């Protein structure tokens, strides 16, 4: 045990004499020693100390009230068994286990399916259950985007510090947006990149957690893009929990919300309205978070204001139909500041009458873009819109003017991407900015995403740096429509198509020369 890496500095465990002689110094400098000292106290004394600590947390605003979780009991029980086994060291659980439970988990599922809700529930339940064992577990949820620091080289040390603390204190260490932990080996570079050092730190610390039976910690990764996880991380994940959205889950959530708010409506009818409206907006699915937001939104908008006048507002299915376009706002709240700075969303005032000198190309461009935004035409005729439209020609030939006129005449939102702003930021930010821009376009559909001088963003990957390499991969993913681009048309302009990555050019299936 003493030879294990995480325990090498705990020399004081070997000698009672040294431990006593250096007691003050150890208490002031060693977190591991302080933890050990606490565990030596009688159980009832530990419970008393922990209750006082929890009361202080409550006074600071930390609530231990368990949130409502519907239909996720199995997933929670699976992770809590590992907490009982490793963190609480429950002897009954250990005796009943033929094999040790997993330490490294992956929660995967679409946004809004309940991954964060499960972790929030687990954090509070672990603290409450820990009281009975005389243990106050450390429970941390870290976004992967927070790991990467602007200071070169400090991201890896920050990662190690997070693991070291939970390995000593004991508890749950969770990482959201795990797909960001995906170092791309640049084909033309042997440079030791920052993301590769962070990946190495993760691999090293995960191996320590896995291989050290006495480490009182479990690690949970969360993502809605499991396919982007690296093989190094996949090999170390011991249990994958798919937080999928089923019809039964949605029915349970709707029933629970109806019992809570007492609107007097059939939960199944509410679901039918929400699903129909959300699909019409081009969203791929209805999630539990959408249902909760719809009920909460109607309550705070219509029901609560009437309470002051002691009158009752009768909620109808029409209220759910009206609020449906806003149920995805929980996702839009996470849109980065960078995305807001990198795109201008307008309703142009230009008209076809403002266009001159484009008689050879304008009719074809107008026809193609208008058709790609017409949902009825797409559904009735079977027309397949192009993934992207590329306008090729030198500056000043009227490309932007024409697209703005089409946006105005078709009633589409016009999202003009500012190339200089989108590539700013620390590691991972340009890719997140691009994803947020496409999510904005889906929300404002029908919409046109206009990328002027796209060659500045989508350079051939073999000749570009690592940031461009990752950015181009993200652009390709968005154009391929993993999340459908219904009634969203992507238009790029360039006078240098030869420098654009070939895979990107293949997604722009319609070209027009100016």
C-alpha positions as CSV (number, residue, x, y, z in Angstrom):
1,X,0.0,0.0,0.0
2,X,2.8,2.4,0.9
3,X,4.4,1.9,-2.5
4,X,1.4,3.2,-4.4
5,X,1.8,6.5,-6.1
6,X,-0.9,8.4,-4.4
7,X,0.5,7.3,-1.0
8,X,4.2,7.8,-1.4
9,X,4.3,11.1,0.4
10,X,2.4,9.8,3.4
11,X,5.6,8.7,5.2
12,X,4.1,9.5,8.5
13,X,1.9,6.4,8.3
14,X,5.0,4.3,8.6
15,X,6.1,5.6,12.0
16,X,4.0,6.6,15.0
17,X,7.0,8.3,16.5
18,X,7.5,10.5,13.4
19,X,3.8,11.1,13.2
20,X,3.7,12.4,16.8
21,X,6.9,14.4,16.5
22,X,5.8,16.3,13.4
23,X,2.1,16.5,14.3
24,X,1.9,20.3,14.1
25,X,3.7,20.6,10.8
26,X,1.7,17.7,9.3
27,X,-1.6,19.2,10.4
28,X,-0.7,22.6,8.8
29,X,0.7,21.2,5.5
30,X,-0.8,17.8,4.8
31,X,-4.4,17.4,3.6
32,X,-4.0,13.6,3.7
33,X,-2.9,13.8,7.4
34,X,-5.9,15.9,8.4
35,X,-8.2,13.5,6.6
36,X,-6.6,10.6,8.4
37,X,-6.8,12.3,11.8
38,X,-10.5,12.9,11.2
39,X,-11.2,9.2,10.4
40,X,-9.6,8.2,13.7
41,X,-12.3,9.9,15.7
42,X,-15.3,7.9,16.9
43,X,-18.2,7.7,14.5
44,X,-20.6,9.8,16.6
45,X,-18.1,12.5,17.0
46,X,-17.5,12.6,13.3
47,X,-21.3,12.8,12.7
48,X,-21.5,15.8,15.1
49,X,-18.7,17.6,13.3
50,X,-20.2,17.0,9.9
51,X,-23.6,18.2,10.9
52,X,-22.1,21.5,12.0
53,X,-20.3,21.7,8.6
54,X,-23.5,21.1,6.7
55,X,-25.4,23.7,8.7
56,X,-22.7,26.2,7.8
57,X,-23.1,25.2,4.1
58,X,-26.9,25.7,4.4
59,X,-26.5,29.1,5.8
60,X,-24.3,30.0,2.8
61,X,-27.2,29.0,0.5
62,X,-26.3,25.3,-0.2
63,X,-29.5,23.3,-0.4
64,X,-29.6,19.6,0.4
65,X,-33.2,19.1,-0.7
66,X,-33.2,16.3,-3.2
67,X,-34.5,17.4,-6.6
68,X,-37.3,15.5,-8.4
69,X,-35.9,12.7,-10.6
70,X,-38.4,10.7,-12.6
71,X,-37.6,7.4,-14.3
72,X,-33.9,7.5,-13.5
73,X,-33.9,5.3,-10.4
74,X,-31.8,2.5,-12.0
75,X,-29.1,4.9,-13.2
76,X,-28.8,6.5,-9.8
77,X,-28.7,3.2,-7.9
78,X,-25.9,2.0,-10.2
79,X,-23.7,4.9,-9.4
80,X,-24.6,5.1,-5.7
81,X,-23.6,1.5,-5.2
82,X,-20.1,2.5,-6.3
83,X,-20.2,5.4,-3.9
84,X,-21.2,3.1,-1.0
85,X,-18.4,0.6,-2.0
86,X,-15.5,3.0,-2.5
87,X,-16.3,6.3,-0.8
88,X,-18.3,5.1,2.3
89,X,-16.6,1.6,2.4
90,X,-19.9,0.1,3.4
91,X,-19.0,-3.4,4.7
92,X,-22.4,-4.9,3.9
93,X,-22.2,-3.7,0.3
94,X,-18.7,-5.1,0.0
95,X,-19.6,-8.5,1.3
96,X,-22.6,-8.7,-1.1
97,X,-20.5,-7.8,-4.1
98,X,-19.0,-10.7,-6.0
99,X,-16.9,-8.2,-8.0
100,X,-15.9,-4.6,-7.3
101,X,-18.3,-2.2,-9.0
102,X,-17.0,0.3,-11.6
103,X,-15.2,3.5,-10.7
104,X,-15.2,5.3,-14.0
105,X,-18.6,6.1,-15.5
106,X,-19.9,7.7,-18.7
107,X,-23.3,9.3,-18.8
108,X,-24.3,9.9,-22.4
109,X,-27.5,11.2,-23.9
110,X,-28.9,14.3,-25.7
111,X,-29.1,17.7,-24.2
112,X,-32.0,18.0,-21.8
113,X,-32.2,14.2,-21.2
114,X,-31.3,14.6,-17.5
115,X,-27.6,13.9,-17.2
116,X,-26.9,17.0,-15.1
117,X,-30.1,16.4,-13.1
118,X,-28.8,12.9,-12.2
119,X,-25.4,14.3,-11.1
120,X,-27.1,17.0,-9.0
121,X,-29.2,14.4,-7.3
122,X,-26.2,12.2,-6.7
123,X,-24.2,15.1,-5.2
124,X,-26.8,15.8,-2.6
125,X,-27.7,12.2,-1.8
126,X,-24.0,11.4,-1.3
127,X,-23.7,14.2,1.3
128,X,-26.9,13.1,3.1
129,X,-26.0,9.4,3.1
130,X,-22.4,10.3,4.1
131,X,-23.6,11.5,7.4
132,X,-24.5,8.0,8.5
133,X,-21.0,6.9,7.7
134,X,-19.3,9.9,9.3
135,X,-18.0,11.0,5.9
136,X,-18.5,14.3,4.0
137,X,-17.7,13.4,0.4
138,X,-16.3,15.9,-2.0
139,X,-18.7,16.4,-4.9
140,X,-17.5,18.4,-7.9
141,X,-18.9,18.9,-11.3
142,X,-16.3,20.5,-13.7
143,X,-16.9,21.7,-17.2
144,X,-14.1,20.5,-19.5
145,X,-14.0,24.0,-21.0
146,X,-12.9,25.2,-17.5
147,X,-9.9,22.9,-17.5
148,X,-8.1,24.7,-20.2
149,X,-6.2,27.7,-19.0
150,X,-4.9,30.7,-20.8
151,X,-1.5,30.1,-19.1
152,X,0.5,27.7,-21.2
153,X,1.2,24.4,-19.3
154,X,-1.1,25.0,-16.3
155,X,-4.1,23.0,-17.6
156,X,-2.4,19.7,-17.0
157,X,-1.4,20.6,-13.5
158,X,-4.9,21.9,-12.8
159,X,-6.3,18.5,-13.9
160,X,-3.9,16.7,-11.6
161,X,-4.9,18.9,-8.7
162,X,-8.6,18.1,-9.1
163,X,-7.9,14.4,-9.1
164,X,-5.4,14.6,-6.1
165,X,-8.0,16.4,-4.0
166,X,-10.8,13.9,-4.6
167,X,-8.4,11.0,-4.1
168,X,-7.5,12.2,-0.7
169,X,-10.9,13.6,0.4
170,X,-13.0,10.9,-1.2
171,X,-16.1,11.6,-3.3
172,X,-17.5,12.1,-6.8
173,X,-15.5,14.0,-9.5
174,X,-17.7,14.7,-12.6
175,X,-16.6,16.2,-15.9
176,X,-19.2,17.7,-18.2
177,X,-18.6,18.1,-22.0
178,X,-16.2,15.2,-22.0
179,X,-15.9,15.2,-25.8
180,X,-13.8,18.4,-25.5
181,X,-11.1,16.1,-24.1
182,X,-10.2,15.0,-27.6
183,X,-6.6,15.9,-28.6
184,X,-6.2,15.9,-32.4
185,X,-2.7,14.8,-33.6
186,X,-1.8,17.3,-36.2
187,X,-0.4,15.4,-39.2
188,X,2.4,17.9,-39.7
189,X,3.5,18.6,-36.2
190,X,5.5,16.8,-33.5
191,X,5.0,19.6,-31.0
192,X,3.8,18.6,-27.5
193,X,0.5,20.3,-27.6
194,X,-1.4,21.5,-24.6
195,X,-4.4,19.3,-25.2
196,X,-2.2,16.2,-25.4
197,X,-0.6,17.0,-22.1
198,X,-4.0,17.4,-20.5
199,X,-5.0,14.0,-22.0
200,X,-1.9,12.5,-20.6
201,X,-2.7,13.9,-17.2
202,X,-6.2,12.4,-17.4
203,X,-4.9,9.0,-18.4
204,X,-2.3,9.0,-15.6
205,X,-4.8,10.0,-12.9
206,X,-7.6,7.7,-14.2
207,X,-5.2,4.8,-14.1
208,X,-4.3,5.7,-10.5
209,X,-8.0,5.7,-9.5
210,X,-8.6,2.4,-11.3
211,X,-5.6,0.5,-10.1
212,X,-5.6,1.7,-6.5
213,X,-8.3,-0.3,-4.7
214,X,-8.3,2.0,-1.6
215,X,-8.8,5.3,-3.4
216,X,-12.2,6.5,-2.1
217,X,-13.3,8.2,-5.3
218,X,-15.4,7.6,-8.5
219,X,-15.2,9.6,-11.7
220,X,-18.1,10.4,-13.9
221,X,-17.9,11.8,-17.5
222,X,-20.9,13.4,-19.2
223,X,-21.4,14.1,-22.9
224,X,-24.0,14.3,-25.7
225,X,-21.4,13.4,-28.3
226,X,-20.0,10.0,-27.3
227,X,-18.7,9.3,-30.8
228,X,-16.1,12.1,-30.3
229,X,-14.5,10.6,-27.2
230,X,-10.9,9.5,-27.7
231,X,-9.9,5.8,-27.6
232,X,-7.7,6.6,-24.5
233,X,-10.7,7.7,-22.5
234,X,-13.0,5.0,-23.9
235,X,-10.7,2.2,-22.7
236,X,-10.8,3.5,-19.2
237,X,-14.6,3.9,-18.9
238,X,-15.8,0.9,-17.0
239,X,-19.6,1.6,-17.2
240,X,-21.6,3.5,-19.8
241,X,-25.0,4.7,-18.8
242,X,-27.2,5.8,-21.7
243,X,-29.6,8.5,-20.4
244,X,-31.9,8.0,-23.4
245,X,-35.2,9.7,-23.8
246,X,-38.1,7.3,-24.1
247,X,-41.8,7.8,-24.5
248,X,-42.3,6.3,-21.0
249,X,-39.9,8.7,-19.4
250,X,-41.6,11.7,-21.1
251,X,-45.0,10.4,-19.9
252,X,-43.7,10.0,-16.3
253,X,-42.3,13.6,-16.4
254,X,-45.5,15.1,-17.8
255,X,-47.6,13.2,-15.2
256,X,-45.3,14.4,-12.4
257,X,-45.5,18.0,-13.6
258,X,-49.3,17.8,-13.9
259,X,-49.5,16.5,-10.3
260,X,-47.3,19.4,-9.2
261,X,-49.0,22.3,-11.0
262,X,-52.6,20.9,-11.2
263,X,-53.5,22.5,-14.5
264,X,-56.4,19.9,-15.0
265,X,-55.1,18.7,-18.3
266,X,-54.3,15.2,-19.7
267,X,-50.5,14.8,-19.6
268,X,-50.6,12.7,-22.8
269,X,-52.5,15.5,-24.6
270,X,-49.9,18.0,-23.4
271,X,-47.1,15.8,-24.7
272,X,-48.8,15.5,-28.1
273,X,-49.0,19.3,-28.4
274,X,-45.4,19.9,-27.3
275,X,-44.0,17.1,-29.6
276,X,-45.9,18.4,-32.6
277,X,-44.7,22.0,-32.1
278,X,-41.1,21.2,-31.2
279,X,-40.8,18.9,-34.3
280,X,-42.3,21.7,-36.5
281,X,-39.4,24.0,-35.2
282,X,-36.9,21.5,-36.6
283,X,-35.8,20.2,-33.2
284,X,-34.8,16.5,-33.3
285,X,-36.7,15.5,-30.1
286,X,-38.7,16.5,-27.1
287,X,-36.7,16.1,-23.8
288,X,-37.7,15.9,-20.1
289,X,-36.2,19.4,-19.7
290,X,-38.5,20.7,-22.4
291,X,-41.6,19.4,-20.6
292,X,-40.5,20.8,-17.2
293,X,-39.7,24.2,-18.8
294,X,-43.1,24.3,-20.5
295,X,-45.0,23.7,-17.3
296,X,-42.9,26.2,-15.3
297,X,-43.2,28.8,-18.0
298,X,-47.0,28.7,-18.1
299,X,-47.2,28.7,-14.3
300,X,-45.0,31.8,-13.9
301,X,-46.4,33.6,-16.9
302,X,-50.1,33.0,-16.4
303,X,-51.0,31.3,-13.1
304,X,-48.8,33.0,-10.5
305,X,-49.7,36.6,-11.5
306,X,-53.4,35.7,-10.9
307,X,-52.8,34.6,-7.3
308,X,-52.4,38.1,-6.1
309,X,-56.0,38.9,-7.3
310,X,-57.3,35.6,-6.0
311,X,-58.5,34.6,-9.4
312,X,-57.8,31.4,-11.2
313,X,-56.3,31.2,-14.7
314,X,-57.6,28.2,-16.7
315,X,-54.6,26.7,-18.5
316,X,-55.4,25.1,-21.9
317,X,-53.6,23.1,-24.5
318,X,-53.3,26.3,-26.5
319,X,-51.1,27.7,-23.8
320,X,-48.7,24.8,-24.4
321,X,-48.8,25.4,-28.1
322,X,-47.8,29.1,-27.6
323,X,-45.0,28.4,-25.2
324,X,-43.5,25.5,-27.2
325,X,-41.2,27.7,-29.3
326,X,-39.6,28.8,-26.0
327,X,-39.1,25.4,-24.4
328,X,-35.6,25.1,-25.9
329,X,-34.5,28.3,-24.1
330,X,-32.7,26.2,-21.4
331,X,-30.2,25.3,-24.1
332,X,-29.9,28.8,-25.5
333,X,-29.0,30.2,-22.1
334,X,-25.7,28.3,-22.4
335,X,-24.8,30.1,-25.7
336,X,-21.4,31.6,-25.2
337,X,-20.5,35.3,-25.2
338,X,-18.1,34.6,-28.0
339,X,-21.0,33.3,-30.2
340,X,-23.0,36.5,-29.5
341,X,-20.1,38.6,-30.6
342,X,-19.3,36.5,-33.6
343,X,-22.6,36.7,-35.3
344,X,-25.0,39.5,-36.3
345,X,-28.7,38.4,-36.5
346,X,-30.8,40.8,-38.6
347,X,-33.9,41.0,-40.7
348,X,-32.5,42.7,-43.9
349,X,-34.3,45.5,-45.7
350,X,-32.8,44.9,-49.1
351,X,-35.2,43.8,-51.9
352,X,-34.8,42.3,-55.3
353,X,-35.3,45.7,-56.8
354,X,-32.0,46.7,-55.3
355,X,-30.1,44.1,-57.3
356,X,-28.6,45.1,-60.6
357,X,-26.2,43.5,-63.0
358,X,-26.7,39.9,-61.8
359,X,-29.2,38.7,-64.4
360,X,-27.1,35.7,-65.3
361,X,-26.8,34.3,-61.8
362,X,-29.4,35.9,-59.6
363,X,-32.5,33.9,-60.7
364,X,-30.8,30.6,-60.1
365,X,-29.5,31.6,-56.6
366,X,-32.9,33.1,-55.6
367,X,-34.6,29.9,-56.7
368,X,-32.2,27.6,-54.9
369,X,-32.1,29.4,-51.6
370,X,-35.8,30.1,-51.6
371,X,-36.6,26.4,-52.2
372,X,-34.2,25.3,-49.4
373,X,-36.1,27.5,-46.9
374,X,-39.6,26.3,-48.0
375,X,-40.6,23.5,-45.7
376,X,-43.9,22.7,-47.5
377,X,-42.0,22.4,-50.8
378,X,-39.5,20.1,-49.3
379,X,-42.1,17.9,-47.7
380,X,-44.5,17.7,-50.7
381,X,-42.0,17.4,-53.6
382,X,-39.2,15.4,-52.0
383,X,-36.7,18.2,-52.8
384,X,-33.4,17.7,-51.0
385,X,-31.8,21.1,-50.1
386,X,-28.0,21.4,-50.6
387,X,-25.9,21.1,-47.4
388,X,-24.2,24.4,-48.4
389,X,-24.2,26.9,-51.2
390,X,-20.9,28.5,-52.3
391,X,-20.8,31.9,-54.0
392,X,-17.5,32.3,-55.8
393,X,-16.2,35.6,-57.0
394,X,-14.1,38.7,-56.1
395,X,-15.3,41.3,-53.5
396,X,-17.8,43.9,-54.7
397,X,-19.7,41.6,-57.1
398,X,-23.0,41.8,-55.1
399,X,-22.9,38.4,-53.4
400,X,-23.8,39.8,-49.9
401,X,-26.5,42.1,-51.3
402,X,-28.2,39.3,-53.2
403,X,-28.3,37.0,-50.1
404,X,-29.7,39.8,-47.9
405,X,-32.4,40.5,-50.5
406,X,-33.3,36.8,-50.5
407,X,-33.5,36.7,-46.7
408,X,-35.8,39.7,-46.7
409,X,-38.1,38.5,-49.5
410,X,-38.4,35.0,-47.9
411,X,-38.8,36.3,-44.3
412,X,-35.7,34.4,-43.2
413,X,-33.4,35.5,-40.4
414,X,-29.9,36.6,-41.6
415,X,-27.0,35.4,-39.5
416,X,-23.8,37.1,-40.7
417,X,-20.7,35.4,-39.2
418,X,-17.8,37.7,-38.4
419,X,-14.8,35.6,-39.3
420,X,-12.4,37.6,-37.1
421,X,-14.5,37.1,-34.0
422,X,-15.2,33.4,-34.4
423,X,-11.6,32.3,-34.3
424,X,-10.8,34.1,-31.1
425,X,-10.6,32.6,-27.6
426,X,-8.9,29.9,-25.7
427,X,-8.7,26.2,-26.5
428,X,-12.1,24.7,-27.6
429,X,-13.9,28.1,-27.8
430,X,-13.9,28.6,-31.6
431,X,-15.6,25.2,-32.0
432,X,-18.2,25.9,-29.3
433,X,-18.8,29.3,-30.8
434,X,-19.5,27.7,-34.2
435,X,-21.9,25.1,-32.7
436,X,-23.7,27.9,-30.8
437,X,-24.1,29.9,-34.0
438,X,-25.7,26.9,-35.7
439,X,-28.0,26.4,-32.7
440,X,-29.1,30.0,-33.0
441,X,-29.8,29.5,-36.6
442,X,-32.0,26.5,-35.8
443,X,-33.9,28.5,-33.2
444,X,-34.5,31.4,-35.6
445,X,-35.4,29.2,-38.6
446,X,-36.1,29.9,-41.4
447,X,-32.6,31.3,-41.4
448,X,-29.6,31.9,-43.5
449,X,-26.1,31.4,-42.1
450,X,-23.8,33.7,-44.1
451,X,-20.1,33.1,-43.9
452,X,-18.2,35.7,-45.9
453,X,-14.7,34.8,-47.0
454,X,-15.1,31.2,-45.7
455,X,-11.7,30.4,-47.0
456,X,-10.3,32.2,-43.9
457,X,-12.0,29.6,-41.6
458,X,-11.9,26.4,-43.6
459,X,-8.3,26.1,-44.8
460,X,-7.0,22.7,-46.0
461,X,-6.3,20.8,-42.8
462,X,-2.9,19.6,-43.8
463,X,-1.6,23.2,-44.1
464,X,-3.4,24.6,-41.1
465,X,-2.7,24.8,-37.4
466,X,-4.4,22.6,-34.7
467,X,-7.2,25.1,-34.0
468,X,-8.2,25.3,-37.6
469,X,-8.0,21.5,-37.8
470,X,-10.5,21.1,-35.0
471,X,-12.7,24.0,-36.3
472,X,-13.0,22.4,-39.8
473,X,-14.0,19.1,-38.2
474,X,-16.8,20.9,-36.3
475,X,-18.0,22.7,-39.4
476,X,-18.2,19.4,-41.3
477,X,-20.2,17.9,-38.5
478,X,-22.7,20.8,-38.5
479,X,-23.1,20.7,-42.3
480,X,-23.6,16.9,-42.2
481,X,-26.6,17.6,-40.0
482,X,-26.1,15.4,-36.9
483,X,-28.7,17.8,-35.5
484,X,-30.9,18.5,-38.6
485,X,-30.6,21.9,-40.3
486,X,-34.3,22.1,-41.1
487,X,-35.1,25.4,-42.9
488,X,-31.5,26.6,-42.3
489,X,-29.3,27.4,-45.4
490,X,-25.6,27.8,-45.1
491,X,-24.0,30.1,-47.6
492,X,-20.3,30.8,-48.0
493,X,-18.5,33.3,-50.2
494,X,-14.9,33.1,-51.5
495,X,-12.6,34.1,-54.3
496,X,-10.1,31.4,-53.3
497,X,-11.9,28.0,-53.4
498,X,-8.6,26.2,-54.0
499,X,-7.4,26.8,-50.4
500,X,-10.6,25.5,-48.8
501,X,-10.5,22.0,-47.3
502,X,-11.7,19.4,-49.8
503,X,-14.1,17.8,-47.3
504,X,-15.7,21.2,-46.7
505,X,-16.0,21.9,-50.4
506,X,-17.8,18.5,-50.9
507,X,-20.5,19.7,-48.4
508,X,-21.1,22.8,-50.5
509,X,-23.0,21.0,-53.3
510,X,-24.2,24.1,-55.2
511,X,-21.7,26.6,-56.6
512,X,-22.5,29.9,-58.3
513,X,-19.8,32.1,-60.0
514,X,-20.1,35.9,-59.9
